Amino acid sequence: MTDDSSGGRRTKVERVMDRYDLEEWGERLEAEWVGDGTERTSLRDLATEFNQAVLRAAVREAGSSVLDTDIDSLYRTLTDDDVSRSDAVRKRRELERSGVDIDDVRSDFVTHQTIYTYLTNVRDASLPEEDPEDRIERKKETVQRLAGRTQVITESTLEELGNAGEITDREYEVFVDVRTICGNCGADYPIAELLDQGGCDCETADAE
């Protein structure tokens, strides 16, 4: 990570923000990481959000208009190893025909370590001490948010494949239910309920 070292050189995040006119993201990244009045966001999620903003700016600069859900799906297609090679190649060709240099844009994507370097070295940000109860509530909200995100992505994927004729075009309903099963007693809990009650109480029951 020589680009992000000290010694007067600007970090990669700063350079990318300048290149794509994303200066407002500096304050946003810090606020979301430290939880300035909101739920904190992990460095990995911040890197994903920032990279999607870079991709969105590049697409718009090329004269194309895309929805946020389309950017999410497009970013996943370009970066997720689980996506089929044919889908990735097709998306790349579509973008290149629109005037987007995908290799150039991908070289401007950042990692969570790069985000951390920017936040701590440039913005002098640090995480506040956290109350254990606040931590549980925050983690519960994170799981629920990711479940909602999975639902949105799945709905978008089904719609995209249906429109392309790759699956039957129907009105599909998507349900994402995160549950946990205790390895000790086999009890089944919704994740929010398990966290609210502080875990499974089977050990107490066994002791009685």
C-alpha positions in Angstrom: 0.0 0.0 0.0 2.7 2.5 -0.9 0.1 4.9 -2.3 -1.3 5.4 1.2 1.9 5.9 3.1 2.8 9.1 4.8 5.4 11.6 3.6 3.3 14.1 2.0 1.6 11.8 -0.5 -2.1 11.8 -0.8 -4.0 8.7 0.0 -5.7 6.7 -2.7 -9.1 7.6 -1.3 -8.4 11.3 -1.6 -7.2 10.9 -5.2 -10.2 8.9 -6.2 -12.6 11.3 -4.6 -11.0 14.1 -6.6 -11.1 12.2 -9.8 -14.8 11.3 -9.5 -16.0 14.5 -7.7 -16.8 12.6 -4.5 -15.4 15.0 -2.0 -18.6 14.8 0.2 -17.7 11.2 0.8 -14.9 12.1 3.2 -17.3 13.3 5.9 -19.8 10.5 5.1 -17.2 7.8 5.5 -16.1 9.1 8.9 -19.7 9.6 10.1 -20.8 6.1 9.1 -17.7 4.5 10.6 -17.8 6.2 14.0 -21.6 6.1 14.2 -22.2 9.9 14.3 -25.8 9.7 15.4 -26.4 6.5 13.4 -25.5 2.9 13.3 -21.9 2.3 12.6 -20.8 0.8 9.3 -18.0 -1.7 9.0 -14.9 -0.8 6.9 -15.7 -3.6 4.4 -19.2 -2.2 3.9 -17.8 1.3 3.6 -15.3 0.2 0.9 -18.2 -1.4 -1.0 -20.3 1.7 -0.7 -17.5 3.9 -1.9 -16.6 1.6 -4.8 -20.2 1.6 -5.9 -20.2 5.4 -5.8 -17.1 5.3 -8.0 -18.8 3.0 -10.4 -22.0 5.1 -10.4 -20.0 8.3 -11.2 -18.1 6.6 -14.0 -21.3 5.3 -15.6 -23.0 8.7 -15.3 -19.9 10.4 -16.7 -20.2 8.2 -19.8 -23.8 9.4 -20.3 -25.7 6.4 -18.9 -28.4 6.5 -16.2 -28.7 3.7 -13.7 -30.7 3.1 -10.6 -29.0 2.3 -7.3 -30.3 -1.3 -7.4 -28.7 -1.6 -10.9 -25.4 -0.3 -9.6 -25.5 -2.8 -6.7 -26.1 -5.7 -9.1 -23.5 -4.4 -11.6 -20.9 -4.0 -8.9 -21.6 -7.5 -7.6 -21.3 -8.9 -11.2 -17.9 -7.2 -11.7 -16.4 -8.2 -8.3 -18.1 -11.3 -7.0 -16.2 -14.5 -7.7 -19.5 -16.5 -7.5 -20.9 -14.7 -10.6 -20.6 -16.7 -13.8 -17.8 -15.6 -16.2 -20.3 -15.2 -19.0 -22.4 -12.7 -17.0 -19.3 -10.7 -16.0 -18.1 -10.6 -19.6 -21.5 -9.5 -20.9 -21.7 -6.7 -18.4 -18.2 -5.5 -19.2 -19.0 -5.4 -22.9 -22.2 -3.4 -22.2 -20.3 -0.9 -20.1 -17.4 -0.6 -22.6 -19.9 0.0 -25.4 -21.3 2.8 -23.2 -17.8 4.4 -23.0 -16.8 3.1 -19.5 -13.3 1.8 -19.2 -13.9 -1.0 -16.7 -10.2 -1.8 -16.1 -9.6 1.9 -15.3 -12.6 2.1 -12.9 -11.7 -1.2 -11.2 -8.2 0.1 -10.6 -9.8 3.0 -8.6 -11.7 0.6 -6.3 -10.3 0.6 -2.7 -10.0 -2.0 0.0 -11.2 -1.7 3.6 -7.6 -1.3 4.7 -7.3 1.7 2.4 -10.5 3.2 3.9 -9.0 2.6 7.4 -5.8 4.4 6.4 -7.7 7.4 5.1 -10.0 7.7 8.1 -7.3 7.3 10.7 -4.4 9.1 9.0 -6.2 11.9 7.1 -9.3 12.5 9.1 -7.8 11.5 12.4 -11.0 9.4 13.2 -11.2 6.7 15.9 -14.0 4.5 17.2 -15.6 5.6 20.6 -15.8 3.1 23.5 -18.9 1.0 23.2 -21.5 -0.1 25.8 -22.1 -3.9 25.6 -25.8 -3.4 25.3 -25.3 -0.9 22.5 -23.0 -3.4 20.8 -25.7 -6.1 20.8 -28.3 -3.8 19.5 -26.0 -2.6 16.8 -25.1 -6.1 15.7 -28.8 -7.0 15.6 -29.5 -4.1 13.4 -26.6 -5.0 11.1 -27.9 -8.5 10.6 -31.4 -7.2 9.9 -30.0 -4.7 7.5 -28.0 -7.3 5.7 -31.1 -9.5 5.5 -33.0 -6.7 3.9 -30.2 -6.1 1.5 -30.1 -9.7 0.5 -33.8 -9.5 -0.1 -33.5 -6.5 -2.4 -30.6 -8.0 -4.3 -32.5 -11.3 -4.8 -35.6 -9.4 -6.0 -33.5 -7.4 -8.4 -31.7 -10.5 -9.7 -35.0 -12.4 -10.3 -36.4 -9.4 -12.1 -33.2 -9.0 -14.3 -33.1 -12.7 -15.2 -36.9 -12.7 -15.9 -36.6 -9.8 -18.2 -33.7 -11.4 -20.0 -35.8 -14.6 -20.5 -33.3 -16.7 -18.6 -35.9 -17.8 -16.1 -39.7 -17.7 -16.3 -40.9 -14.1 -15.9 -43.2 -14.2 -12.9 -44.0 -12.1 -9.9 -41.8 -13.7 -7.2 -42.0 -12.9 -3.5 -38.7 -13.1 -1.6 -38.5 -13.9 2.1 -35.2 -13.7 4.1 -35.5 -15.2 7.6 -32.3 -15.4 9.6 -32.7 -18.1 12.3 -30.3 -19.8 14.6 -30.3 -23.3 16.1 -28.5 -24.0 19.5 -25.9 -26.7 19.1 -26.5 -27.8 22.7 -30.3 -28.3 22.9 -31.5 -27.8 19.3 -33.7 -24.8 20.1 -34.6 -22.7 17.1 -34.6 -18.9 17.4 -35.1 -15.9 15.1 -31.7 -14.1 15.4 -33.2 -10.9 16.9 -34.9 -12.9 19.7 -31.7 -14.8 20.4 -29.7 -11.6 20.8 -32.4 -9.9 22.8 -32.5 -12.6 25.4 -28.7 -12.9 25.6 -28.4 -16.3 23.9 -30.0 -19.7 24.5 -30.8 -20.4 28.2 -30.6 -24.2 27.9 -27.6 -24.4 30.2 -29.7 -23.0 33.0 -32.4 -25.5 32.3 -29.9 -28.4 32.2 -28.5 -27.4 35.6 -31.9 -27.5 37.4 
